[in-house]
């Protein structure tokens, strides 16, 4: 059932997408391949249709293969085919996210390094992609659930730096997981700053509820976070 839901959501995403986010750079071209590549280059619409056909193959494999590790090995090259051959299809960016999920969920042991490399490749090729926050969330969430606090910090380091400069952050979850990582690393003062920012910026969120609980535990005085934020 989850695969049927996935294909409906993806087809909806592709059908509703009005803006094509093109890659910032083409994949490297081997000597002598340039002319051939230009001859076989497909339009954005043709790429979308071709990528949908590959996604149907992925769906079929996912449904018919009960061994998730085996299915992951079979569909991985298909996602990469979409990424490499149909970069202007909306499913190209989605395929980066699906690969990250495979590496973290279906490989044993989880391929965290490959997940991080896939995230960096997505950022480099589609720096304005709306998929990036969700991809970051998947990796940070995996690290959070497995107690890899340095991993959480590494994923969100740049966002926190930007938050310190601008005061803008995309979600309560980003701030809360970062604060939690600081707490578990023993950096209590930095954690308190983070929890206070969660409460201040996202007062009605579930993360704010949990942040208040942590502040009751760690800080008896409900002070406002300083303008300096984190370190």
C-alpha positions in Angstrom: 0.0 0.0 0.0 2.8 2.4 0.8 4.2 2.1 -2.7 0.8 2.9 -4.2 0.6 6.0 -2.1 4.2 6.9 -3.1 3.4 6.7 -6.8 0.2 8.7 -6.4 2.1 11.4 -4.5 5.0 11.5 -7.0 2.7 11.6 -10.0 0.8 14.4 -8.4 4.1 16.2 -7.7 5.2 15.8 -11.3 1.8 16.8 -12.8 1.5 20.0 -10.6 5.1 21.2 -11.1 5.0 24.3 -13.2 8.5 25.5 -12.8 11.5 23.4 -14.0 14.4 23.7 -11.7 17.3 23.0 -14.0 20.6 21.6 -12.7 23.4 24.2 -12.1 25.8 22.2 -14.2 25.8 19.3 -16.6 27.5 16.0 -15.7 31.1 15.7 -16.9 31.4 14.8 -20.6 34.0 12.3 -21.7 36.2 13.2 -24.7 34.2 12.8 -28.0 30.8 12.4 -26.3 29.7 16.1 -26.5 28.2 15.9 -30.0 26.5 12.6 -29.4 25.0 13.9 -26.1 23.6 17.0 -27.9 22.0 14.7 -30.6 20.1 12.6 -28.0 19.2 15.4 -25.6 15.5 15.3 -24.6 13.2 18.1 -23.9 12.1 18.7 -20.3 8.7 17.1 -21.1 10.4 14.1 -22.7 12.6 13.7 -19.7 9.6 13.8 -17.4 7.9 11.0 -19.3 11.0 8.9 -19.6 11.7 9.2 -15.9 8.1 8.2 -15.1 8.6 5.0 -17.0 11.7 4.2 -15.0 9.8 5.0 -11.8 7.2 2.4 -12.8 10.0 -0.2 -13.0 11.1 0.9 -9.5 7.6 0.5 -8.2 7.3 -3.0 -9.7 10.5 -4.1 -8.1 9.6 -2.6 -4.7 6.3 -4.4 -4.7 7.5 -7.8 -6.0 10.7 -8.1 -3.9 10.0 -8.8 -0.3 13.7 -8.6 0.6 14.2 -4.9 1.1 18.0 -5.0 0.9 17.8 -6.9 -2.4 15.2 -4.5 -3.7 17.4 -1.5 -2.7 20.3 -2.9 -4.7 18.1 -3.3 -7.8 16.4 0.1 -7.7 19.5 2.1 -6.8 20.9 2.1 -10.4 17.4 3.1 -11.7 17.3 6.2 -9.5 20.8 7.1 -10.6 19.7 6.7 -14.2 16.9 9.2 -13.6 19.4 11.6 -12.0 22.1 11.2 -14.7 20.0 11.0 -17.9 16.9 13.1 -17.1 18.2 15.9 -14.9 15.4 18.3 -15.9 12.7 15.9 -14.8 11.1 16.7 -11.4 11.7 13.1 -10.5 15.5 13.7 -10.7 15.5 15.8 -7.5 13.1 13.4 -5.9 15.5 10.5 -6.7 18.2 12.0 -4.6 15.8 11.9 -1.6 14.8 8.3 -2.4 18.5 7.2 -2.6 19.1 8.8 0.8 16.2 6.8 2.2 17.6 3.6 0.7 21.0 4.1 2.2 19.6 4.8 5.7 16.7 2.5 5.8 17.3 -0.5 3.6 21.1 -1.1 3.6 22.7 -3.1 6.4 24.7 -1.6 7.9 23.2 1.8 6.9 25.3 3.7 4.3 25.5 7.0 6.1 28.5 8.2 4.1 26.7 7.6 0.8 23.6 9.3 2.1 25.7 12.4 3.0 27.4 12.4 -0.4 24.0 12.2 -2.1 22.8 15.2 -0.1 25.9 17.2 -1.1 25.4 16.2 -4.7 21.8 17.4 -4.6 22.9 20.8 -3.1 25.6 21.2 -5.7 23.4 20.4 -8.7 20.1 21.9 -7.5 21.0 24.6 -5.0 17.5 26.0 -5.0 15.7 22.6 -4.8 12.7 22.4 -2.4 13.8 18.8 -1.7 16.9 19.9 0.2 15.3 20.6 3.6 13.5 17.3 3.6 16.7 15.4 2.6 18.6 17.2 5.5 15.8 16.2 7.8 16.0 12.5 6.9 19.7 12.3 7.6 19.6 14.5 10.7 16.6 12.5 12.0 18.5 9.2 11.4 21.4 10.5 13.4 19.1 11.9 16.1 17.3 8.5 16.5 20.6 6.6 16.6 22.3 9.1 19.1 24.9 10.3 16.6 24.9 13.9 17.9 28.0 15.0 16.0 26.2 13.8 12.8 23.2 16.0 13.7 25.4 19.0 14.2 27.3 18.4 10.9 24.1 18.3 8.9 22.7 21.5 10.4 25.9 23.4 11.0 25.5 25.7 7.9 21.8 26.4 8.7 22.7 27.4 12.3 25.4 29.7 11.0 22.9 31.3 8.7 20.4 31.6 11.5 22.9 33.4 13.7 23.5 35.9 10.8 19.9 36.4 9.8 17.6 35.2 12.6 15.8 33.1 10.1 15.3 29.3 10.3 13.2 26.9 8.3 11.6 24.8 11.0 11.4 24.2 14.7 12.7 20.7 14.1 16.1 22.0 12.9 16.6 24.2 16.0 15.3 21.5 18.4 17.5 18.7 17.1 20.5 21.0 17.1 19.8 22.0 20.7 19.3 18.3 21.6 22.7 17.4 20.1 24.4 20.2 22.1 22.7 18.9 25.3 23.8 15.3 24.7 27.4 16.5 24.0 27.5 18.2 27.4 27.2 21.8 26.0 24.4 22.7 28.3 24.5 26.5 27.8 24.3 26.2 24.1 21.5 23.7 24.4 19.5 26.2 26.6 20.0 28.9 24.0 18.5 26.6 21.4 15.6 25.5 23.4 14.7 29.1 24.2 14.8 30.0 20.5 12.5 27.1 19.7 10.0 28.4 22.3 10.3 32.0 21.1 10.1 31.4 17.3 7.7 28.4 17.2 5.6 28.7 20.5 2.8 26.4 19.3 4.9 23.6 17.9 5.4 20.2 19.4 9.1 21.0 19.6 8.3 24.0 21.7 6.4 21.8 24.2 9.4 19.5 24.5 11.8 22.5 24.6 9.9 23.9 27.6 10.2 20.6 29.4 14.0 20.7 28.9 14.2 24.3 30.0 12.3 23.4 33.2 14.9 20.7 33.8 18.0 22.8 32.9 17.2 26.4 33.5 15.0 27.7 36.4 14.8 31.2 34.9 12.9 31.6 31.5 15.3 34.2 30.0 15.0 35.3 26.5 17.8 34.0 24.1 20.5 36.5 23.5 20.9 38.0 20.0 24.2 36.2 19.6 22.4 32.8 19.5 24.8 29.9 19.3 28.6 30.1 19.3 
